[in-house]
Amino acid sequence: MTSPIQTNNTDMRITNPTERYTWAAYFILIILSSLIGDTLILIATIKYKAIKLHKVIVTIMQHMAVCDILTAIAAIFGPVSMIADREVLGKVPCYLSTYIVYLTFPTSFLLISAITTTKMWLVKYPLHCAAWSTRRSHVICLACWLFAATVDVAMVIVDKDNITFSYKGYKCDYHFSAEIWKWLRPVLTIFTSLLPNIVAVIATFLLLVEARKVAKRGKGTLRWQGMTTVILTAVFYCLSIVPFSVYLIGGPFVTQEPTGWFHLQFYRSAWSILILSVVSNFYIYLLTVTSFREFILQKFSKATLGISVKRFDSEDSVYKFDLPKARVFQMGE
């Protein structure tokens, strides 16, 4: 397959090598952190059941981790192109990465609205929600994926080949050139990004209200760990989408040159903030979920200990010694 046609706006290139390599290093750090962190989330929740929260919440977390991994894989070509200062993709990877990104980000925002709404219902109606199954949560997540896919479907129907490599973000992107996008693009953005954010904000507020009521009544034990996790996740996602949503909605109405501040500098800044959402969950869970933090520390301790044992075994016998088993057990707890 031939490479996609590059845009004519070569003046969008970052001519300063130091600036270009800095941007590339930033994105590589985010992408690698996401691939490692979100993979650990999936392993911890599927194999070890290491996140001790409600099963519906954990299932949504798993779908969010899959979203972030797919986004990170699709985004890896950006920093590679920055380092090479040219397009390095073939046509198939270019198209796939573009359609993946326009699927996973809306899905993530819908999942955020789902997790905050679910947590609010769990606090408000704990007895009723006790019967909720993992299967039901997978159905909710599937609905989020399918609704988010309307963006990709619209792109294919309007003009599936309106994808080129752009120096604006050093990545392949859909250019929304058809006249219909002047109204369809803001509509899709509102329904797949802004409205989910509004729902997440409202659900988070109602969650805090219900938590206050439960705490006042003093009935039962309010699980602040799960609440803190959901609230921080929602807040970070909602804040990260704001700049890019402004660009998507306002872009068709800003008539300045493609190299103008809004279409170039603001776009790059908005994208660099949005991409942070793919790595934030790992650190939020590490901070707020005790069982997950203990799991990571345990695995890290075992890995570090294994390296130390191999290193000492390779030395002369005078350096060898028996590791205290009691201390090893305590480290893994």
C-alpha positions as CSV (number, residue, x, y, z in Angstrom):
1,M,0.0,0.0,0.0
2,T,1.2,3.5,-0.7
3,S,1.7,6.1,2.0
4,P,-1.1,8.6,2.6
5,I,-0.7,12.0,1.0
6,Q,0.9,14.5,3.2
7,T,-0.7,17.9,3.7
8,N,0.6,20.9,1.9
9,N,1.2,22.8,5.2
10,T,4.8,21.9,5.6
11,D,5.2,25.2,7.4
12,M,3.5,23.6,10.3
13,R,6.6,21.5,11.0
14,I,8.6,22.1,14.2
15,T,11.8,23.4,12.8
16,N,13.7,23.5,16.1
17,P,15.1,19.9,16.7
18,T,15.2,20.4,20.5
19,E,11.6,21.4,20.7
20,R,10.6,18.5,18.4
21,Y,12.6,15.9,20.4
22,T,11.1,17.3,23.7
23,W,7.6,16.9,22.4
24,A,8.5,13.3,21.2
25,A,10.0,12.4,24.6
26,Y,6.8,13.7,26.3
27,F,4.5,11.6,24.2
28,I,6.7,8.5,24.5
29,L,6.8,8.8,28.3
30,I,3.0,9.1,28.4
31,I,2.4,6.2,25.9
32,L,4.9,3.8,27.6
33,S,3.4,4.6,31.0
34,S,-0.1,3.9,29.7
35,L,0.9,0.6,28.1
36,I,2.6,-0.6,31.3
37,G,0.1,0.9,33.8
38,D,-3.1,-0.2,32.1
39,T,-1.7,-3.7,31.4
40,L,-1.0,-4.0,35.2
41,I,-4.6,-2.9,35.9
42,L,-6.0,-5.6,33.6
43,I,-3.7,-8.3,35.2
44,A,-4.5,-7.1,38.7
45,T,-8.3,-7.1,38.2
46,I,-8.7,-10.2,35.9
47,K,-6.1,-12.6,37.3
48,Y,-5.5,-11.5,40.9
49,K,-8.8,-9.7,41.8
50,A,-6.5,-7.1,43.4
51,I,-8.9,-4.1,43.2
52,K,-11.4,-4.6,46.0
53,L,-14.2,-2.5,44.8
54,H,-17.7,-3.3,43.6
55,K,-17.6,-5.8,40.6
56,V,-19.6,-3.4,38.4
57,I,-17.1,-0.6,39.0
58,V,-14.1,-3.0,38.4
59,T,-15.6,-4.1,35.1
60,I,-15.9,-0.5,33.9
61,M,-12.3,0.1,35.0
62,Q,-11.3,-2.9,32.8
63,H,-13.0,-1.4,29.7
64,M,-11.4,2.0,30.4
65,A,-8.0,0.3,30.6
66,V,-8.6,-1.4,27.2
67,C,-9.5,2.0,25.8
68,D,-6.3,3.6,27.1
69,I,-4.1,0.7,25.7
70,L,-5.7,1.0,22.2
71,T,-5.2,4.8,22.3
72,A,-1.6,4.4,23.3
73,I,-0.9,2.0,20.5
74,A,-2.5,4.3,18.0
75,A,-0.7,7.3,19.3
76,I,2.8,5.8,19.2
77,F,3.3,6.8,15.5
78,G,3.1,10.5,16.5
79,P,6.4,10.8,18.4
80,V,8.1,8.4,15.9
81,S,7.1,10.9,13.1
82,M,8.4,13.8,15.3
83,I,11.8,12.2,15.7
84,A,12.0,11.4,11.9
85,D,10.4,14.8,11.1
86,R,8.4,13.2,8.4
87,E,5.6,10.7,7.8
88,V,6.6,7.1,8.7
89,L,3.3,5.3,8.3
90,G,1.9,3.3,5.5
91,K,-1.8,3.7,4.5
92,V,-3.2,0.9,6.6
93,P,-1.6,1.9,9.9
94,C,-2.5,5.6,9.2
95,Y,-6.2,4.7,8.7
96,L,-6.3,2.3,11.7
97,S,-4.6,4.7,14.1
98,T,-7.0,7.5,13.1
99,Y,-10.2,5.5,13.4
100,I,-9.0,3.9,16.7
101,V,-8.5,7.3,18.3
102,Y,-11.9,8.6,17.2
103,L,-13.4,5.5,18.8
104,T,-11.5,5.2,22.0
105,F,-11.7,8.7,23.3
106,P,-15.5,9.0,23.0
107,T,-15.8,5.6,24.6
108,S,-13.7,6.7,27.5
109,F,-15.8,9.7,28.2
110,L,-19.0,7.6,28.0
111,L,-17.4,5.1,30.4
112,I,-16.6,7.9,32.8
113,S,-20.2,9.0,32.9
114,A,-21.2,5.3,33.4
115,I,-18.8,4.8,36.3
116,T,-19.9,8.0,38.1
117,T,-23.6,7.3,37.6
118,T,-23.1,3.7,38.8
119,K,-21.3,4.7,41.9
120,M,-24.0,7.2,42.7
121,W,-26.6,4.5,42.5
122,L,-24.5,2.1,44.6
123,V,-24.4,4.7,47.4
124,K,-28.1,5.8,47.0
125,Y,-29.6,2.3,46.6
126,P,-27.1,-0.2,48.0
127,L,-29.7,-3.0,48.6
128,H,-31.1,-2.7,45.1
129,C,-27.7,-2.6,43.5
130,A,-26.5,-5.7,45.4
131,A,-28.0,-7.9,42.7
132,W,-26.1,-6.2,39.9
133,S,-24.0,-8.7,38.0
134,T,-20.8,-8.5,36.0
135,R,-22.8,-9.4,32.9
136,R,-24.9,-6.3,33.3
137,S,-21.8,-4.1,33.6
138,H,-20.4,-5.6,30.4
139,V,-23.7,-4.8,28.7
140,I,-23.4,-1.1,29.8
141,C,-19.9,-0.9,28.6
142,L,-20.8,-2.5,25.3
143,A,-23.5,0.1,24.8
144,C,-20.8,2.8,25.4
145,W,-18.6,1.3,22.7
146,L,-21.4,1.0,20.2
147,F,-22.6,4.6,20.8
148,A,-19.1,6.0,20.5
149,A,-18.7,4.1,17.2
150,T,-21.2,6.4,15.6
151,V,-18.3,8.9,15.1
152,D,-16.3,6.4,13.1
153,V,-19.4,5.3,11.2
154,A,-20.2,8.9,10.2
155,M,-16.6,9.4,9.1
156,V,-16.8,6.3,6.9
157,I,-20.1,7.3,5.4
158,V,-19.2,10.9,4.7
159,D,-15.7,10.3,3.3
160,K,-13.6,7.4,4.6
161,D,-10.5,8.6,2.7
162,N,-10.4,12.1,4.1
163,I,-7.4,11.1,6.2
164,T,-3.8,12.4,5.6
165,F,-0.7,12.9,7.6
166,S,-0.6,16.3,9.2
167,Y,2.4,18.2,10.6
168,K,0.0,19.9,12.9
169,G,0.2,17.0,15.3
170,Y,2.7,14.9,13.4
171,K,0.1,12.2,13.0
172,C,-2.5,11.0,10.7
173,D,-5.9,12.7,11.2
174,Y,-9.3,13.0,9.7
175,H,-9.7,16.5,8.2
176,F,-13.5,16.9,8.2
177,S,-13.4,18.6,4.8
178,A,-16.9,18.0,3.7
179,E,-19.4,20.8,4.1
180,I,-21.7,18.5,6.3
181,W,-19.1,18.5,9.0
182,K,-19.7,22.1,9.7
183,W,-22.8,21.1,11.7
184,L,-22.3,17.3,12.1
185,R,-18.9,17.6,13.8
186,P,-20.1,19.8,16.7
187,V,-23.2,17.7,17.1
188,L,-21.2,14.5,17.5
189,T,-18.8,16.2,19.8
190,I,-21.6,17.4,22.0
191,F,-23.2,13.9,22.3
192,T,-20.1,11.8,22.6
193,S,-17.9,14.2,24.7
194,L,-19.5,17.2,26.2
195,L,-22.8,15.5,27.4
196,P,-21.0,12.6,29.0
197,N,-18.8,15.1,30.8
198,I,-21.9,17.0,32.0
199,V,-23.5,13.7,33.2
200,A,-20.3,12.8,35.0
201,V,-20.2,16.2,36.7
202,I,-23.9,16.0,37.8
203,A,-23.4,12.3,38.9
204,T,-20.3,13.3,40.9
205,F,-22.2,16.1,42.6
206,L,-25.1,13.8,43.5
207,L,-22.7,11.2,44.7
208,L,-21.2,13.7,47.2
209,V,-24.7,14.7,48.3
210,E,-25.7,11.1,48.9
211,A,-22.4,10.4,50.7
212,R,-23.1,13.3,53.0
213,K,-26.5,12.0,53.8
214,V,-25.3,8.5,54.5
215,A,-22.5,9.9,56.7
216,K,-25.1,12.0,58.6
217,R,-27.4,9.1,59.2
218,G,-24.5,7.0,60.4
219,K,-26.1,3.9,59.0
220,G,-23.6,1.4,57.6
221,T,-20.1,2.0,56.5
222,L,-19.5,4.5,53.7
223,R,-16.7,3.2,51.5
224,W,-14.7,6.4,50.8
225,Q,-12.0,4.5,48.9
226,G,-14.3,3.7,46.0
227,M,-15.8,7.2,46.1
228,T,-12.5,8.9,46.0
229,T,-11.3,6.7,43.1
230,V,-14.4,7.4,41.0
231,I,-14.4,11.1,41.8
232,L,-10.7,11.7,41.0
233,T,-11.0,9.6,37.8
234,A,-14.0,11.7,36.6
235,V,-12.5,15.0,37.5
236,F,-9.3,14.3,35.7
237,Y,-11.1,13.1,32.6
238,C,-13.5,16.0,32.5
239,L,-10.7,18.5,32.8
240,S,-8.6,16.8,30.2
241,I,-11.3,16.9,27.5
242,V,-12.2,20.6,27.9
243,P,-9.5,22.1,25.7
244,F,-9.9,19.6,22.9
245,S,-13.7,19.9,22.9
246,V,-13.2,23.6,22.5
247,Y,-11.1,23.0,19.5
248,L,-13.5,20.5,17.9
249,I,-16.5,22.7,18.4
250,G,-14.9,26.0,17.6
251,G,-12.6,24.8,14.8
252,P,-15.2,25.1,12.0
253,F,-16.0,28.7,13.0
254,V,-12.4,30.0,13.3
255,T,-11.4,31.4,10.0
256,Q,-7.8,32.1,10.6
257,E,-4.9,30.5,8.6
258,P,-4.1,26.8,9.4
259,T,-0.8,28.0,10.9
260,G,-2.6,30.5,13.2
261,W,-2.6,30.2,16.9
262,F,-5.9,28.4,17.4
263,H,-5.4,25.8,14.7
264,L,-1.7,25.0,15.5
265,Q,-0.5,26.0,19.0
266,F,-3.9,25.6,20.7
267,Y,-4.4,22.3,19.0
268,R,-1.0,20.9,20.1
269,S,-1.6,22.0,23.6
270,A,-5.1,20.6,23.7
271,W,-3.9,17.2,22.3
272,S,-1.0,17.1,24.8
273,I,-3.5,17.6,27.7
274,L,-6.0,15.1,26.3
275,I,-3.4,12.3,26.0
276,L,-2.7,12.5,29.7
277,S,-6.0,10.8,30.3
278,V,-4.7,7.5,29.0
279,V,-2.2,7.2,31.8
280,S,-4.0,9.0,34.7
281,N,-6.0,6.0,35.9
282,F,-3.0,3.9,36.9
283,Y,-1.7,6.6,39.2
284,I,-5.2,7.4,40.6
285,Y,-5.8,3.7,41.5
286,L,-2.3,3.5,42.9
287,L,-3.1,6.5,45.1
288,T,-6.6,5.6,46.2
289,V,-7.1,1.8,46.1
290,T,-5.2,0.2,49.0
291,S,-5.4,-3.4,47.6
292,F,-4.1,-2.3,44.2
293,R,-1.2,-0.4,45.8
294,E,-0.3,-3.4,47.9
295,F,-0.5,-5.7,44.8
296,I,1.9,-3.4,42.9
297,L,4.3,-3.1,45.8
298,Q,4.3,-6.9,46.3
299,K,5.1,-7.6,42.7
300,F,7.7,-4.9,42.6
301,S,9.3,-6.3,45.8
302,K,9.4,-9.8,44.4
303,A,10.9,-8.6,41.1
304,T,13.5,-6.5,42.9
305,L,14.3,-9.4,45.2
306,G,14.6,-11.8,42.3
307,I,17.1,-9.5,40.6
308,S,19.1,-9.2,43.8
309,V,19.2,-13.0,44.4
310,K,20.5,-13.6,40.8
311,R,23.1,-10.9,41.2
312,F,24.4,-12.4,44.5
313,D,24.4,-15.9,43.1
314,S,26.6,-14.8,40.3
315,E,29.3,-13.5,42.7
316,D,31.9,-15.5,44.5
317,S,30.7,-17.7,47.4
318,V,32.1,-15.2,50.0
319,Y,29.3,-12.8,49.0
320,K,26.5,-15.4,49.2
321,F,24.1,-15.5,52.1
322,D,20.6,-16.7,53.0
323,L,17.9,-14.1,52.8
324,P,15.7,-13.9,55.9
325,K,12.4,-15.5,54.8
326,A,10.4,-13.7,57.5
327,R,11.4,-10.3,56.2
328,V,10.6,-11.4,52.6
329,F,7.1,-12.3,53.7
330,Q,6.6,-9.0,55.3
331,M,7.7,-7.1,52.2
332,G,5.1,-8.9,50.1
333,E,2.2,-8.2,52.4
